[in-house]
């Protein structure tokens, strides 16, 4: 039992460290005035964590994530309007049970580029957090078919807002959920109303594309 307890302690401590490092990374990204330089820091730091950290989502021997080239036209600063509905969705989160996603806001400023807007959700649970999953015209061939994430504030993935309080959404920072990399994970995926028709060729791609 002592060995099991020690293993559990080590695993939990390493997860704590992973969360701390991700929080520090996004704080550094938000503080960097040059979006491209911030993106490079994000990529380099993630590569190190994925390759060397005990909590990497990668299976042993799996290749590191790959990315589209940086595209400055994929960075948006958007206003928010009220969501069309506040009826919660319940999506499977594996061993953690169902995740309650309550719509609370809709973007204003993406339709011209992508053919639609995105809904932001409040993810239930202790403390809660903002969650923004999406699919786009690349999903299923250039990027993961289940979609990617732009914001998951529970995990500190959040680019913040500008001086006027408008939300920064940069698709160059779109990333795959952990379940793309390993069946050890079950992740809530993008609801149908967050499927964009146009491609967002920024952020993480499918490996081998």
ZIZICOR-V105417 format. One line per field, one symbol per residue. ss: DSSP state (@ for helix, = for strand, . for the rest). phi: phi as a letter, one per 40 degrees, with the letter a starting at -180 (. if undefined). burial: 1 if it has 24 or more other ideal C-beta (glycine too) atoms within 12 Angstrom, else 0. Layout:
ss=???
phi=???
burial=???
This chain:
ss=.@@@@@@@@@@@@@@@@@@@@@@@@@@@@@@...@@@@@@@@@@@@@@@@@@..............=....@@@========......====.@@@.===========..@@@@....=====.....=======...=...=....=====@@@.=...=.....====@@@.==.@@@@..........@@@=........=.....
phi=.ccccccccccccccdcdccccccccccccccccdccccccdccccdccccbcccdcccdgcccdbbcccbccccbbbcbbcccabccbbbcbgccgcccbbcbabcbibcccbgabbccbccchcggicbbcabacccgbcbdcchbbbbacccgcacgbcccgcccbbccbcbccccccaccbbbcbccdcbcccccbcagcbccgc
burial=00000000000000000100110011001100001001101110110011000011110000011011010001110101001000001010100000111111111001001101111111110000111111110110011101111111111111110000001111111111111110001011111011110011111111000
